[in-house]
Amino acid sequence: MTSADKRSNVREGGHSNGGGTVKGFVRKVHSPHPSLNDSLEGEIQAFLIDEDQLHTYDDLTKVNPVTPTTVLKCLQARYRVKVFYTHAGCTLVALNPFQPIPDLYTLDVMKEYHCAPQPQEFKPHIFIVAEEAYRNVQNQLEPVNQSLVVSGESGAGKTWTSRCLMKYYATVAAASSVVNSQDTVERIERRVLDSNPIMEAFGNACTLRNNNSSRFGKYIQLQLDRRQLLVGASVQTYLLEKTRVACQPANERNFHIFYQMLKGATDEQRKEWKMPCGKHFVWLPNSEKTVEEDSFQETVEAMVHLGIKAERQRQLFRILSGILQLGNLNFSSMDESQPCDLDEQSKDFLQRAADLLCVPAEELLMSLRVRTLKAGKQSVLKPCSRAECSMRRDCLAKVIYAQLFEWLVTFINNSICADQSTWYNFIGVLDVYGFECFQINNLEQLCINYANEKLQQHFVAHYLKAQQEEYVSEGLEWSFVKYQDNQSCLDLLEGSPVSVFSLLNEESRLNRASDAKTMKVRLEKELSDNSNISWDKFSKQPHFTVAHYAGQVAYQIQGMVEKNKDPVPPELIKLLQKSENSLLHHIFTDKETEIPTSKGLSKVTVVSKFKNSLESLMRILHTTTPHYTRCIKPNPDCKPLTFKKEEVIMQLEACGIVETIHISAAGFPIRIPFKGFMQRYGLIAKYSHVKSGIHSVDAGADYILRRGVENLLSVVLQHEAFDPQCKDNSGKHNSWVHCGRTKVFLTQLMLDFLEYQRKKVLCQCAFSIQCCWLRYQRHRRCARLLSATRIQAVVRSWLVRRQLQRWNRAAAVIQNTWRMWRALLKALAETELDDAKDLLEADVPQLNAIIRERGSVQLSFIQEPVSVRGWPLGLALASAPTITMSLTATGFQKMVSVMASLNLPSRRGEYKLEPNQYSQELASIRAQPKGSVKLHYRRSPLLYADRKPDMKSDMSGFNAILLEKTL
């Protein structure tokens, strides 16, 4: 085994018990198959005496002694308390409750198992198997790709289990997606889940053993990217039971999709599909029975989500309805030399079928009643017998349905499959038909049981045979556990040079009519030496009986060769290629018309095609890490919570559960090569305080690697935390691990502790790295802060200096300007000011009437008022502190203008202006009244040009506004 099996099969093993005597870390292995003597009977009775505790055994490897009786009693006790999953060593046993169990598969339960550090510590569940496989992919344990094999009889619950596995992965693989890809992940996950109802509608049917029996096998690859997120999926199918379309066994039904259409179609759809209410169809028996899967709306919604457009759906359902119409055609023949006739009612069905399939009714009837024979270069038309017409009708329905199913699978793969460059690993879910044994068994049951034999052989080779042979080759003292090897049965079916399949293919390629009695004689002659085949000489119907691992099955030879040939008349293919239904035309355009040659060689037979596809599947399984889930059917009648001992014990013995428990309980389920073991766990000794020897992984000699492994194990086993309740663990430790010649053999308990120690060392290393990194970041941050502070100080000082320089230059300019202005004002004042006497003696000019109207100012020392211009910008007049002025104004406009300028309170009569040199910042009044008056204010009037009179306004003076005497 490769390093894959180390930890991949690992988590499938149970906790081991036992004691030891092998070299190094050794254990003695008790005989797994003791004789049934009185002592064993006593042990069984002692174990079964306390029945109230039997349901507590969640792992059957803890049962002691391990016998079919004790295992059966434990399963029955757990089933009685509604516990349906139980570990059986490296496999999981699932009992079908045949009723919905609430809160067992909810989203919270999925998250609980997914987020658990050790899912094995939880109750047994199918989610544990799923999580183990997912974590193997996350840890990249070779082989990285995983396969979940769900096996069991028909009705044991395989389809439901596969559905739960897909839902689990679609949930947990999308849960850690980043925000920007959330929409994409939801779309992929939704499409992957929506492929299930479509595949079940077209590939499952209600049988005597199961209401939702898979009539085909499928292997679904869930594609994961480097982050282990779901990015796509692909579906591979095996051997669709297309004969069910035209021939349904007694008390069984056709495929679900037909009943969904019949029960869920609207009136408009019924009219289009020509399926009126109450119409009887021969190929829809037991239509009055209703099952949970008869949900037409769910199938349609899944088609929409997968991208099947409405027009394509319409074409698809018309084809299916056309197939049902074909089933009502009845042929009658009076003269073998003439083509068969149709009764009147069948003619109506023929016309409906032709309309729905979009082919001419005359050509459809001709292709069913007349066949074309090649005679050299000429074609000869030969009427078909009534049986041949019915066979051609059935063949037409089967080939249409098979091609339609194949087109659906291709469409689903195109819709959900990711590009090869975007996914790197996969987890496969295998859901195949269970072992079948009916009253009448033919080629379909032979192929189905052959597939189950191959899967059982893979399980035997992987778990039972290979493990025990490896124990011996690696130097463990091991007593072989006997198990049922089905290799002789496989040799009977597929062996070389002569086998059942080879004889069937040889008979099918002969250009002659098959004869059941002749075929039986050949089988008896060629295969009489094989003990797995037998014949009932007193049976009237030719048949042969095969002893399968799950029991004996009698197969009817009549019709087996014809089914293996699976002939399709070329006239039917040519007719379908002319169909005006674009979907039907598309799926048959590329189909080659295969016509047997003159030598009698025809196309590949059903058996050879199925065998090749199954061999391809087995190659995939051999390159992946398998995880087996055994589904058990508690009773044959599918009754809820009913446990039949005889039914269960047969299944347990058939699939080798008891032997698996023996090997898992006594052996080491984990096997890791020395180099891989040192690569993964060598760091435990490297960072341990205990001095160790050689730790080099690259050492070439096996002896050096073995010394390193033993040294590492001694360091681990000396750890106090391994078993804190036990002071002397040396005896126990020997039963937990063994060093072989090239591999280390571990129990689950030992592996868990190794992983714990490795995680602890990695956490310590991570903590040291984090400390160093934080210290480096802190030093770097402090250095950057100091540098930034220095740069800021330099920049700020430069900015301050530059600002001060600008301020100094501006102040100098202002000072110079102000000095010049003061000097100029002083010079003007000196030239304009006159003596006060001159003001009294001066002649007062006669005022103009217009000027007097517009406004005047009366000074206390002047008899006549001085005319003042009412500036639209607004002015405030005042005098020196010792001078009182009075202002008179006439006219509403002038009054408002003056009030706006002076901000005066309103009084009746006159307006008195008090000196406001200090309050309104008036500087001075210069110049003679007869000339001009200058009022020096400190602020410009432009800011208050548009102000209106306001009692609360605070308006300061203006700057050197010149009031001219005249306008």
RAMO-V372719 format. One record per helix or strand. SS is the DSSP state (2 for helix, 1 for strand). FROM is the first residue (numbers start at 0). LEN is the number of residues. If there is no record, write none. Layout:
BEGIN
{{SS;FROM;LEN} {SS;FROM;LEN}}
END
This chain:
BEGIN
{{2;3;5} {2;9;3} {1;18;1} {1;27;1} {2;37;11} {2;50;6} {1;58;1} {2;59;3} {2;67;13} {1;84;4} {1;90;5} {2;106;9} {2;118;3} {2;125;13} {1;145;7} {2;157;18} {2;178;25} {1;203;2} {1;212;2} {1;216;8} {1;229;9} {2;241;4} {1;254;1} {2;255;9} {2;266;7} {2;295;11} {2;309;17} {1;330;2} {1;340;2} {2;343;14} {2;360;9} {1;369;6} {1;377;6} {2;385;31} {1;424;7} {2;442;31} {2;486;8} {2;499;10} {2;515;11} {1;532;2} {1;542;6} {1;550;6} {2;559;6} {2;569;8} {2;581;8} {2;605;17} {1;624;8} {2;644;11} {2;656;10} {1;669;4} {2;673;13} {2;701;16} {2;719;3} {2;729;5} {1;736;3} {1;742;4} {2;747;85} {2;835;6} {2;848;6} {1;855;4} {1;865;2} {1;884;4} {2;891;11} {1;910;3} {1;921;5} {1;931;6} {2;940;4} {1;960;4}}
END
